[in-house]
């Protein structure tokens, strides 16, 4: 397998971005100490060949099943039949030979010639059988890789264009317009980067010198605002029944891959920092881009009891994204950075679509409650085909009005992944009705992506007359009861 590696030093680690030249490089096709080999019903994908071709077209991603898939699957089934027949013949010959050897030892009869004949047959069959098994394994791995790289199914409510669900805290202009895509104009007076630098709340210049472009120092009350948002988000999540957890920020690459994250996304945009921990080690690690990854990994190779589901966790962690992008509106200031604090919601449910979609609605309601309570004007959108990540069956984004950027900016998203992740992570539950093991459904949602919420607060609540930023009322108990943020 050929691998291209680009290295970069960060904090003493060698950060490597790897791009495998063969499909199997993205998936664990063998059982390891961390994950079991994923199991797919290859016949299901034969039946759904055209459906997945259409799904990939709608999502605007490559269709990874080869033209020879159907023929290859037939060849695999044929090989398996031959292997089964060969093993049955070998077992029959061995049993007969064992019986003849016993008779020979008891001097019941002279069976030497028959024994030698059977030994010859076994010897002649053994090598071809081993070769057939190897061929079958390689072919099955190839087909498994093809289907494992396919994206998820698509919910019927998802369309070719984003669809407005509702506005949160809409302004009078938005209400009066009646538009589903209310146009915005930028106003440099509310640009968060300029405001925060003027008030001494952020330092991009020194962070660039120390760490590189895309990093930042939060200072004074901006740092306090981050902690306030984290504590408020965690409090809200606990009220919604989520159990707190602080996950690791470094995980094995095979966990990251199984969750559906790749070194590059479908837009060829860099996503994940990889760490080569040791030159002589085959272990590959990643800095996590979201707590979703270690939370999903927490229950990998786990079987839930019926009474354990649904299970809901809220995790807070530092997150790392190696995202491409030239300087401009979408990378200016805090909107797109390489490291940030994020509070993440994660849930496991039974593999019933009605059950997981009910949880999906619960997660979306949490997000709407959180953003509404901050007083931010935002819109709730069902995202289109081409905005779904590979694991997502359905995704809702909430975008806040950001007047300094002159755009709606994503603050949070919620996704139902059905059994896409659990199948790759071997997370199951035992159905008490039929006592069978089934793959659970997993869901993830942003509780608070801190830098973007700070950005939205600054651009929406800045008063140019007083030169201060109003602190949302719900955050004041976490900010020493301050009502505004001024010059530091």
N, C-alpha and C positions, 0 to 999 in steps of 0.2 A: 504494500500500500504506500503510495507516494503522498507525502505531506509537506505543504509549504508552511513555514513558521516565521512569523515576524515577532521580534522580541522588543521589550520595553521595560525599563527599570522603574519600579514604584515601591517606595518604602522598603528597599532591601530585597524584595521579591523580584524574580524574573517573570514578567508578565508576557505571555505568549498568545498570539492570535493564530489559531491553527485552521487550515482549510484543507480537509481531506479530499483527495482526488477520486475516491470511490465511494459509492453510496454506503457501504457497510461501515464506514468510519464514523457515522453519526449515531450508530445504534449498537447497544451491547447485545451481541448475538450468542453469547455464552453465559452460563451461570457463573457469577463471581461471589465473593464474600459479601458484596453489597446488594446486588440485584440478581434475580433469576432471569433466565432468557425469556423474553416476551413471547406470548403465545397468541397467534392470530388464526382465525378460521379462514384459511386460504380459499376455500370453496365459496364463502360468502362474498369475497372480493371478485371472484370470477363472475358470480351472478350480478354484482353491482358494478361491473367494469365500466359500462357506459355512464352510470350515475356518477361515479367518482370522476370520470373524465369531464363531465359537465360541471361538477362541483369545483374542480381545479380551474376550469375556464372562468367560472363566475368569480372565483377568488383571485384570479389573475396570478396563479402560481403554476410551476411546472407539474405536469402529470407524470408521476414516477413509475407507473406500471408500463412495462414494455409491451410491444405489439405481440411478443411471443408468450405473454403471460399464460394464456389459456392452454396453448400447446405445451408449455413448460410444466404446467400443473398436471396435465394428462400424463406427461412423461414421468413426473414425480410419483403419481399414483401407480403407474405401471411398474416403476422401480420398487415401490413398497410392496406390491404384490409379488414380484419376483423374489425380493428379500424374504418375505414371509414364507413363500413356497420353499426356498432354499434352506431356511432355518428349520422348517418342518422336516425336510428330507434329511438334513444333517442330524437332527434329533432322532429320527427314525433309524438311521444308520448307526448312530452311537449306542442306542438302546439295544439294537440287534447285536452289535459287536460286543457289548458288555455281557450280554447273555451267552454268547459263544465263548468268550474268554472264561466265564465261570464253568461252562461245560468242559472246556479244554483242561482247566486246572483239576477238575474232578475226574479227568480221564474217562468221561462218559463217551466221548467221541473225538476224533481228530478233526479239528475245525481250523487248522492253521491256514489253509489256502483261502477259506472264506473270510477269515479275519483279515488276512493280507489284502484281499480284494476290497473289503470295506474300508480299510485304512487308506487305500489308494483313492477310493471315491471321495472320502472325507477330505483328504489332502487336496484333491483336484477342485473340490467345491469351495474350500475355505477361502482361498485367495480371491476368487471372483466375488464371493459374498461380501468380503471386507471392502473390496473395491466398489461394489454396488452401494454399500452403506455409506461410504465416503462420498460417492457421487450424489446420493440422495440427500445427505446432510448439506453439501455445498449448494445443491439446487434449492433445497428448502430455505437455506439462509438467504439466497439471492431473492427468492420470492417474498420472504419475510421482510427483507430490507425494502423492497419495492412498496409493499403495503404499509409498512411502518412509517414511511416518509409521506404518506398521503395525509391531507388535512382531515379534520372532522367533518361530520355531516353538517347541514345548515338548517336552522329552525325556519319554519314557514313564515314567520314575521319579518325575517331579514330580507331586504330587497337590494336592488342595484344602487340605490341612493340612500343616504341617511334619512331617518324619519324622526320628526319631532314628536316626543311624548308629551312634554309640558315645559313651561318656563318656571323657574323658581325665583321668587322675589322680583318679578318683572317691573321695569320702569313703565311710566305712563306712555312713553313713546312706543315701547314694545307692544304694550296692550293695544294701543290705538292703531298700530300698523296692521295687526292681524296677520303678519307674515310668519311663515315657518322658519325662514332664514333671515332674521333681522340683520340688515347690513350695518357695519360699524365703521367709524372713521377714527383714525389715530389722532391723539392729542398729546403732543410731546410734553405738555405741562404735567401729565400724569405718568410719565415713563418711570417705572419703578427703579431702574438702574440709576438714573440721574438723581432721583429723590433720595434713595438710600445712600448713595455716595455723598450727597450734599449734607445729609444728616449724620454721617459717620456710622452708618449701620452695617455697611458691607465694604470689603476691600478685595477687589478683583485683581488689582495691579500686583500687590504683594503675593497673592495666591498664585498668580501666573508665574511670577519669578521663582517661587518656592516649589510649586507642583506642576505648573503648566496650564495651558488654556483650558477652561472648563471647570476649574476649581475656584473656591471662594472662601473668605473668612466672614462669618456672621459676627457682628460685634454689638455689645451693649444690649439694648432692649430688643434688637432683632434676634439675638441669641436666646433671650428670655422668651420671646414670642414663639420660637421653635419649640422650646420645652413646654410652653403653655398649650400649644396645638397638640403635641404628643399626649400630654396628660388628659386634655379634654377629650381627644379621640378615644383613648383607652377607657375613660369613664363612660362615655356613650356606648362603647362596644360591650362593656361589662353589663350595662343596663339592658342591652339587647340579648344577653345570655351567652356572650363569648368568653371563653376562658383565656386568661393571659398566658403568653409564652414569649420568651426571648430566645430566638433561634440563632444558630451560628451564621456568620456572613461568608463563610467559605465552605463549599461542598465539593464532592467528587463530580467530575465532568459527566460521568454516566448518569448521575441524578439530574443534572441540568438538561442533558439531552432527552432523558425520558419525560421531562416536564414539557418538552416542546420548544425549548430555547435553543438557538443555534448561534455559532459565531457570527453569522450574518442572517438578517431576516429576508423576507421575500422582496424587499426593496433594495437588497444588497447593502443594507445599512448595518454597520458593526454593532453587536449587541453585548457580547460577554468578554470580560477579561479572563483569560486562562492563566494559571500559575503552574509552572513546572517546578515542583518542590525539590527535586533532586535529579541531577543529570543521569544518575545510574538507576533511577526508579522509573517504573512504568506508570506510577500513580500520577494522574492528572487532576488538578483542582481548579475550581472557578471561584471568583468573587461573585456573589449573588447579585443579580439585578433587582431582586425583590424577595421579600420573605416568603413569597409563594413557594419558591423552590425548596428551601429546607423544611417548610411546613408540609409540603407534599411528600418529601422524603422521609419525614418522621414516621409515617405509617406505611412506608414501602415494605413489601414482604410481610404484611400484617393481615390477619383475618379478623374482622369485626364480628362480635355477637350482635344479634338482632336488637338487643336492648341498648347497645352503645350508640346507635345511629338515630338521628343525625348527631354528628360531633362538630363543634364550632370552636375555632381558635382565633385569637387576635394576637398578632406578632409585631413587635417593633424592632427594626434593625437599620443599620446603615446599608445602603444599596449602591451598586456600582454599575454604570452603563458606559460602554465604549461605543458611543454613537457618533456617526459621521455627520458632517454638515458644515457648509461654509458660513462665515460670519454673516449674521442677518437677524431678522425679527425672531425666527424660531430658535436661535441659539443665543440671543442677547440676554445678558444678565442671568437671572435665576431660572429662566424657562427650561433650558436644557443643559444640565450639568452632569459631570461624571460621577459625583458622589453626593448622596443626600440621605436624609432620614425619611423613612416611610413606615406608616402603620398599615398593616395588611390584615384582611379578613380571609379566613380559609374554612371551608366546610366539606364534610363527607356525608353523603346520603345513600340510601338504598338505590339500586339501579332502576328506579322507576321514573320515567320522565316527568310525570305529574308531581312526584315528590321533589325532584331536584329543581323543577321550575318554580315550585312554591318557595324553595329556599332562595332561588334567584331573585324573586320578588322581594323577599325579606332583606336581602343584601342591598338591593337597589333602594328600598325604603330607608334603610339606615343611612345610605349616602345622601339621599335627598334631605333627610332630617338634619344631618350634620352640616351640610352646606347652607341650607335655609337658616339654621340657627346662627350662623356666622353673619347673616345679613347680606350675603353675596348674591348678585343677580347671575343666574346661570340658566342653561337649557339642558334638558335630558333628551338624549338621542339614542335610537336603535341604530347601531352602526351597520354599514353596508357590507356586501360580500367581500370586497377587496380590503376592508379594514379589519377583518377577523384574523387573529393569529391562528396558526395551525390547530391548536387544541380547542379553540372556541367554537361552540355550537351556536351560541347567541351571545352578543356583547352589547351592553349599554354604556355609553360614556356620558359624563356630566362635564359640560364646558362652561367656564365662568366668563363673564364679560370682563375684558381687560382693556380699558380705554387707552392706556399708554401704548400698548401694542397695536391697538386698532383691530382687534380680532377676538374671537372666542377661543379660549385656551383650555385644553383638557385638564381637569383636576382629578378625575377619578374614573374608573371603569369597573364593571362587574361582568364576569364571564361564567357561563355554564360549560364545562368541558366534557359532560357525560362521562363515559368510561375511557376517554382518550388517554389520560394520564395514569389512571389506576391500572389499566391493562399493561402499560409499560413499566409500572412500578410494582405490579403484582399486589395491589391492595384490594382485598375481597371482603365479602360478608357471606355468612351462611344463611340461606333463605330457609326459614323454619317450615315453610309450607311443603317444599320438596326436598329439603335437607341438602340442596346443591350449593356449591360455591359459585358466587357471581361477582363480577367486578362492580365496585361501587361507583357512584358519580362524584366528581369533585368540582368545587366552585371556588373562585377567588374574587376578591373585590378590594379596591383601595379604600382604606378608612381615611388616610390623610397622607398625601404626597407633599411633605412640608414646604419645600421651596416654592412650589407653584401656588400653594395657598397663601404663603407670605406675599408673593408677587401680587395675587389678586386683592389681598387686603390693602396693600400699599396703594395700588392703582385705583381702587374704588373708594378708599376712605381718607385720601390725602386732602388736606385743606391748604391750598396755596397761600391763602391770606395769613394764616397763623404759622404756616410751615410745620404742621404737625399731622400725624396719622392717628385717626380715631381707632381705638382698640375695640373689637366686638365685645359686647357686654358679657357674653358667656365666657370669654377668656380672661376677664379682669380679675377674678379670684386667683388665677394662676400667675398673675403679673403684678403682684403686690398692690392690687386694687387701683392701679393706674388706669386712667381713662384715655390718655393719648401718649403717643411716642413722639418726642421732639429731638432736637439736636443733642448728640451725645458728647 
